Amino acid sequence: MKRALGTGLMLLMLASVMSFGQTLSGRWTMDVELDTLAGNIGDYLDFTSSLTLTYTVDGLVFTSVSTINDAGWVDQTFSAAGTVAVFDVSSGLDFATSGSFEKFDAAVSFPFASLDIDLDFELKDEDLKLDIGVEGATDVVALDIEITFGGDDNDVCDLNWGGAEIDVELPFCCAELEASLEISCGGFENACFSVSGIEIPNLPWLSLDAQVCFYVQTEAAKKQLTLTPVFDFGADVCFDVYIEQLNDGGVGPDSALVLGDIVVSGIGVSCEIGGVAFVGQSYFGTGTKPSLLAGTDYWEAYQLATTDEACCGPFTFSFAVFFDEDSTDLFDVAGFGASMSYDLGDNLTFSIAHDFSEIAPGVDLWTLGFEVTW
């Protein structure tokens, strides 16, 4: 079953702490400046909010940074870094929130005999630059070599480079996640995330494989979710499969009940990462939408929130991102919502929240409040 829709955000790389020493950390900053002397009411508020999410697993660190100001969603970057065998690796992806690729860079360093080798790669505006550095020393001789290829800013792919594909396998809640990133000379082509053997409740003889792919270049569908039935049994317990059973009749005495098709109308995933809960829901059916999507026009949402076993003492927070097939923003992001509260004592709670909507770009709701009890 295939569902081709607009786009979404790459928060899907978040996982659990069930194995491999996984951790999830983050940082949310918000600055608000009120200018009561501004001449126009629209200039009274100067607002900036930044969310940094960091997922660490088995020595690899994945980071997402999203920035919103009073004009709207203005910046989105992704990065990865870590050590694989003897290789120290790092990479970064920068996007314009309007939906276009801006830059990809990567670096690899490793020892070779008595030498240290450094490779630095950058792709921007279809120009490729490769720096190769070699360093080494003995008691009497020091060696330092740097060679640069490309980078001549001629908007032509240098070195006859055809592209690259990076594949990574990671634990994801109760499943193994297969992730792939494809880069061409034109920039970001796609990123795909796949899981296999998702169990369907009450149907032990049938499971699902799921894959979600993100595009920003020339694809008509900037996000594509594919569900494939598999006659197998999976033991994954953190996935929800939303099922509709179509039927007709059943009103006597003249209309017999006819049981029709069983339709998979969506999929969800949830898990706890320490004191933080991750929930993702995708729904493209006609029935009642699941919790995050209920009462909205969106088809997909991801949320991070503190749990009862909160990580942060008296501090609680919730952050959600929503997707709409008609959005014109990067990955079809249609809106953000964030809130936090802090108990200053037994009788005083401080709270703050803001919403962003792609339909009316910019922060369309900002609330600040407190509650006192006695």
C-alpha positions as CSV (number, residue, x, y, z in Angstrom):
1,M,0.0,0.0,0.0
2,K,1.5,3.3,-1.0
3,R,0.5,6.8,0.1
4,A,2.3,9.7,-1.7
5,L,1.8,13.0,0.0
6,G,3.5,16.4,0.6
7,T,6.5,16.4,3.0
8,G,7.5,16.0,6.6
9,L,10.3,16.7,9.1
10,M,13.2,14.4,9.9
11,L,12.4,14.0,13.6
12,L,12.0,10.2,12.9
13,M,15.6,9.5,13.8
14,L,14.7,9.6,17.5
15,A,14.8,6.3,19.3
16,S,14.7,4.6,22.8
17,V,17.0,3.7,25.6
18,M,16.2,-0.1,25.4
19,S,19.7,-1.0,24.2
20,F,23.0,0.2,22.8
21,G,23.4,3.0,25.4
22,Q,20.9,5.3,23.7
23,T,20.2,8.7,25.1
24,L,18.1,11.7,24.0
25,S,18.9,15.2,25.1
26,G,17.8,18.6,24.0
27,R,17.8,22.3,24.4
28,W,15.0,24.8,23.9
29,T,15.7,28.5,24.0
30,M,13.2,31.4,23.6
31,D,13.9,35.1,23.5
32,V,11.1,37.7,23.5
33,E,11.6,41.4,23.3
34,L,8.8,43.9,23.7
35,D,9.3,47.4,22.3
36,T,6.5,49.6,23.7
37,L,7.8,52.6,21.7
38,A,7.5,50.9,18.3
39,G,5.5,52.9,15.8
40,N,3.5,50.0,14.3
41,I,1.8,47.3,16.4
42,G,3.6,44.6,14.3
43,D,6.9,45.9,15.5
44,Y,6.1,45.5,19.2
45,L,7.3,41.9,19.4
46,D,10.7,40.5,18.5
47,F,10.6,36.7,19.0
48,T,13.3,34.0,18.5
49,S,12.9,30.3,19.5
50,S,15.4,27.5,18.8
51,L,15.0,23.8,19.5
52,T,18.0,21.4,19.5
53,L,17.5,17.7,19.7
54,T,20.5,15.3,20.2
55,Y,20.2,11.5,19.9
56,T,23.2,9.5,20.9
57,V,23.6,5.8,20.2
58,D,26.7,3.6,20.4
59,G,29.1,6.5,20.0
60,L,27.2,8.2,17.2
61,V,25.6,11.6,17.8
62,F,22.7,12.9,15.6
63,T,21.5,16.5,16.0
64,S,18.6,18.5,14.6
65,V,18.4,22.3,15.1
66,S,15.1,24.2,14.2
67,T,14.8,28.0,14.5
68,I,11.6,30.1,14.5
69,N,11.3,33.8,14.8
70,D,8.4,36.3,14.5
71,A,8.6,35.9,10.7
72,G,8.2,32.1,10.8
73,W,10.3,29.0,10.5
74,V,13.7,30.4,9.3
75,D,16.3,27.7,9.6
76,Q,16.7,23.9,9.7
77,T,20.0,21.9,10.0
78,F,20.8,18.2,10.6
79,S,24.2,16.8,11.6
80,A,25.9,13.6,12.6
81,A,29.2,12.8,14.2
82,G,31.0,9.9,15.9
83,T,33.6,7.2,15.6
84,V,33.3,4.0,13.5
85,A,36.2,1.6,13.9
86,V,39.3,3.8,13.4
87,F,37.4,6.5,11.5
88,D,36.2,9.8,13.1
89,V,33.3,11.0,10.9
90,S,31.1,14.1,10.9
91,S,28.5,15.5,8.4
92,G,26.0,18.3,8.2
93,L,22.9,19.1,6.0
94,D,21.5,22.7,5.7
95,F,18.1,23.5,4.2
96,A,16.2,26.6,3.4
97,T,12.8,26.2,5.1
98,S,11.2,27.1,1.8
99,G,12.1,23.6,0.7
100,S,15.5,23.8,-1.1
101,F,18.8,22.3,-0.3
102,E,21.6,24.6,0.7
103,K,24.8,22.7,1.7
104,F,26.2,19.3,2.6
105,D,29.5,18.8,4.3
106,A,31.4,15.8,5.6
107,A,34.7,15.1,7.2
108,V,36.6,11.8,7.9
109,S,39.9,11.5,9.7
110,F,41.9,8.3,10.4
111,P,45.4,7.1,11.2
112,F,47.5,5.4,8.5
113,A,50.9,4.0,9.6
114,S,52.5,7.0,11.4
115,L,50.4,9.5,9.4
116,D,47.1,11.3,10.2
117,I,44.8,11.6,7.2
118,D,42.0,14.2,7.0
119,L,39.3,14.4,4.3
120,D,37.0,17.3,4.1
121,F,34.1,17.4,1.6
122,E,31.7,20.2,0.8
123,L,28.8,20.4,-1.7
124,K,27.1,23.8,-2.3
125,D,25.4,25.3,-5.3
126,E,26.4,22.2,-7.4
127,D,30.1,23.0,-6.6
128,L,32.1,20.3,-5.0
129,K,35.3,20.9,-2.9
130,L,37.5,18.2,-1.5
131,D,40.5,18.9,0.9
132,I,43.0,16.1,1.6
133,G,45.3,16.7,4.5
134,V,48.3,14.5,5.6
135,E,50.3,15.1,8.8
136,G,53.1,13.1,10.3
137,A,56.4,13.5,12.2
138,T,59.5,11.6,13.3
139,D,62.2,12.7,15.7
140,V,63.8,14.9,12.9
141,V,61.2,15.3,10.2
142,A,57.7,16.9,10.2
143,L,55.3,16.4,7.3
144,D,52.2,18.5,6.5
145,I,50.5,18.3,3.1
146,E,47.2,19.8,2.0
147,I,45.7,19.2,-1.4
148,T,42.4,20.8,-2.6
149,F,40.2,19.7,-5.5
150,G,37.3,21.7,-7.0
151,G,35.7,24.6,-5.1
152,D,36.0,26.9,-8.1
153,D,32.4,28.2,-7.8
154,N,31.5,27.4,-11.5
155,D,28.2,25.7,-10.7
156,V,29.6,22.5,-12.3
157,C,30.1,19.2,-10.5
158,D,33.8,18.8,-10.1
159,L,35.9,15.6,-10.2
160,N,33.2,13.9,-12.3
161,W,31.6,13.1,-9.0
162,G,28.3,11.2,-9.4
163,G,27.0,11.1,-5.9
164,A,27.0,9.2,-2.7
165,E,24.7,7.0,-0.6
166,I,25.1,6.5,3.1
167,D,23.3,3.6,4.9
168,V,23.0,3.2,8.6
169,E,21.2,0.7,10.8
170,L,20.0,2.0,14.2
171,P,17.7,0.7,17.0
172,F,14.3,2.5,16.9
173,C,12.1,1.9,20.0
174,C,11.3,-1.8,19.7
175,A,12.6,-2.3,16.1
176,E,15.6,-1.9,14.0
177,L,15.6,1.2,11.8
178,E,17.4,1.2,8.4
179,A,18.2,4.7,7.3
180,S,19.7,5.8,4.0
181,L,20.8,9.2,2.7
182,E,21.4,9.9,-1.0
183,I,23.3,13.0,-2.2
184,S,23.9,13.9,-5.9
185,C,25.8,16.8,-7.4
186,G,22.6,18.7,-7.4
187,G,22.4,18.3,-3.6
188,F,20.0,16.4,-1.3
189,E,18.1,13.7,-3.2
190,N,16.3,11.7,-0.5
191,A,16.5,10.3,3.0
192,C,14.6,7.1,3.7
193,F,13.8,5.3,6.9
194,S,12.5,1.7,7.0
195,V,11.3,-0.8,9.6
196,S,10.2,-4.4,9.0
197,G,7.9,-6.9,10.7
198,I,5.3,-4.6,12.4
199,E,2.7,-6.8,14.1
200,I,-1.0,-6.1,13.4
201,P,-3.2,-6.7,16.5
202,N,-5.3,-9.9,16.2
203,L,-3.7,-10.9,12.9
204,P,-0.6,-12.9,13.9
205,W,-0.1,-14.2,10.5
206,L,0.2,-10.8,8.9
207,S,2.8,-8.0,9.5
208,L,3.8,-4.8,7.8
209,D,6.9,-3.3,6.4
210,A,7.0,0.5,6.5
211,Q,9.2,3.0,4.7
212,V,9.1,6.8,4.7
213,C,11.1,8.8,2.2
214,F,11.8,12.6,2.1
215,Y,12.6,14.6,-1.0
216,V,13.2,18.3,-1.7
217,Q,14.5,18.4,-5.3
218,T,12.3,17.7,-8.3
219,E,10.1,14.9,-6.9
220,A,6.3,15.5,-7.4
221,A,5.8,13.8,-4.0
222,K,8.1,15.4,-1.4
223,K,7.2,12.7,1.1
224,Q,6.2,9.2,0.4
225,L,5.0,6.7,3.0
226,T,4.8,3.1,1.8
227,L,3.2,0.2,3.8
228,T,3.7,-3.3,2.5
229,P,1.9,-6.4,3.8
230,V,4.1,-9.3,4.7
231,F,2.9,-12.8,5.7
232,D,5.1,-13.0,8.7
233,F,5.0,-12.5,12.5
234,G,6.8,-9.7,14.1
235,A,7.4,-9.2,17.8
236,D,7.5,-5.3,17.8
237,V,5.3,-3.9,20.5
238,C,5.7,-0.2,20.3
239,F,3.8,0.3,17.0
240,D,0.1,0.9,16.5
241,V,-1.6,0.0,13.3
242,Y,-4.9,1.9,12.6
243,I,-7.4,-0.4,10.9
244,E,-10.8,0.2,9.5
245,Q,-13.2,-2.6,8.7
246,L,-15.7,-1.8,5.9
247,N,-19.1,-3.4,6.1
248,D,-22.6,-2.9,4.6
249,G,-26.1,-3.9,5.7
250,G,-26.9,-5.5,9.0
251,V,-30.4,-3.9,9.4
252,G,-33.1,-6.6,9.3
253,P,-35.1,-8.1,8.1
254,D,-34.1,-7.4,4.5
255,S,-30.4,-6.4,4.8
256,A,-27.8,-9.0,5.7
257,L,-24.6,-7.8,7.3
258,V,-21.8,-8.0,4.7
259,L,-18.2,-7.8,6.0
260,G,-16.0,-5.9,3.5
261,D,-12.4,-5.1,3.2
262,I,-10.0,-4.6,6.1
263,V,-8.2,-1.3,5.5
264,V,-4.9,-0.2,7.1
265,S,-5.6,3.6,7.4
266,G,-2.5,4.6,9.4
267,I,0.4,3.8,11.6
268,G,1.8,5.1,14.9
269,V,4.9,4.5,17.0
270,S,5.6,5.4,20.7
271,C,8.3,4.8,23.2
272,E,10.0,6.4,26.3
273,I,13.5,7.7,26.1
274,G,14.4,8.1,29.8
275,G,11.9,10.7,31.1
276,V,10.9,11.8,27.6
277,A,8.1,10.2,25.5
278,F,8.2,10.1,21.7
279,V,5.0,9.7,19.7
280,G,4.6,9.6,15.9
281,Q,1.3,9.2,14.1
282,S,0.4,9.0,10.4
283,Y,-3.2,8.7,9.3
284,F,-4.8,8.8,5.9
285,G,-8.1,7.1,6.5
286,T,-11.7,8.4,6.8
287,G,-12.4,7.3,10.4
288,T,-11.5,8.9,13.8
289,K,-8.0,10.3,13.8
290,P,-5.6,9.3,16.6
291,S,-4.8,11.5,19.6
292,L,-2.2,14.0,18.1
293,L,-4.2,14.5,14.9
294,A,-7.7,14.6,16.4
295,G,-9.5,17.8,15.5
296,T,-6.9,18.9,12.9
297,D,-6.6,18.8,9.2
298,Y,-3.1,17.4,9.4
299,W,-2.2,13.8,8.3
300,E,1.0,13.3,10.3
301,A,2.5,14.5,13.6
302,Y,5.4,13.8,15.9
303,Q,5.6,14.8,19.6
304,L,8.2,14.9,22.4
305,A,7.0,15.4,25.9
306,T,8.0,14.7,29.5
307,T,6.5,11.7,31.2
308,D,5.4,11.0,34.8
309,E,9.0,9.8,35.3
310,A,10.1,13.2,34.1
311,C,13.8,14.0,33.4
312,C,13.7,17.5,34.7
313,G,12.2,17.6,38.2
314,P,9.5,20.3,38.4
315,F,10.0,21.2,34.8
316,T,7.7,19.8,32.1
317,F,7.6,20.4,28.3
318,S,5.9,19.3,25.1
319,F,6.9,19.9,21.5
320,A,5.0,18.8,18.4
321,V,5.4,19.2,14.7
322,F,2.5,18.7,12.2
323,F,2.5,17.9,8.4
324,D,0.1,18.8,5.6
325,E,0.2,17.5,2.0
326,D,-0.4,21.1,0.7
327,S,2.3,22.8,2.7
328,T,4.9,24.8,0.8
329,D,7.6,24.6,3.5
330,L,10.5,22.2,3.9
331,F,9.4,18.6,4.2
332,D,5.7,19.8,4.1
333,V,5.9,21.1,7.7
334,A,2.6,22.8,8.4
335,G,2.9,23.9,12.0
336,F,4.7,23.7,15.4
337,G,3.4,23.7,18.9
338,A,5.5,24.0,22.1
339,S,4.7,24.5,25.7
340,M,6.5,24.3,29.1
341,S,5.7,24.8,32.7
342,Y,7.8,25.1,35.9
343,D,6.7,24.6,39.4
344,L,8.3,27.4,41.4
345,G,6.9,26.0,44.6
346,D,3.9,24.2,46.0
347,N,1.6,27.1,45.2
348,L,3.1,28.7,42.1
349,T,3.4,27.4,38.5
350,F,4.9,29.4,35.6
351,S,3.9,28.4,32.0
352,I,4.8,29.5,28.5
353,A,3.7,28.3,25.0
354,H,3.8,29.3,21.3
355,D,2.3,28.0,18.0
356,F,3.5,28.5,14.4
357,S,1.3,27.9,11.4
358,E,2.5,27.6,7.8
359,I,-0.9,28.9,6.6
360,A,-0.2,32.3,8.2
361,P,3.6,32.3,8.4
362,G,4.9,33.5,11.7
363,V,4.2,32.9,15.4
364,D,0.4,33.1,15.4
365,L,-0.1,32.4,19.2
366,W,2.2,33.2,22.1
367,T,1.0,32.7,25.7
368,L,2.6,33.5,29.0
369,G,0.9,32.7,32.3
370,F,1.1,31.6,35.9
371,E,-1.1,29.8,38.4
372,V,-1.2,30.5,42.2
373,T,-3.1,28.2,44.6
374,W,-3.7,28.6,48.3
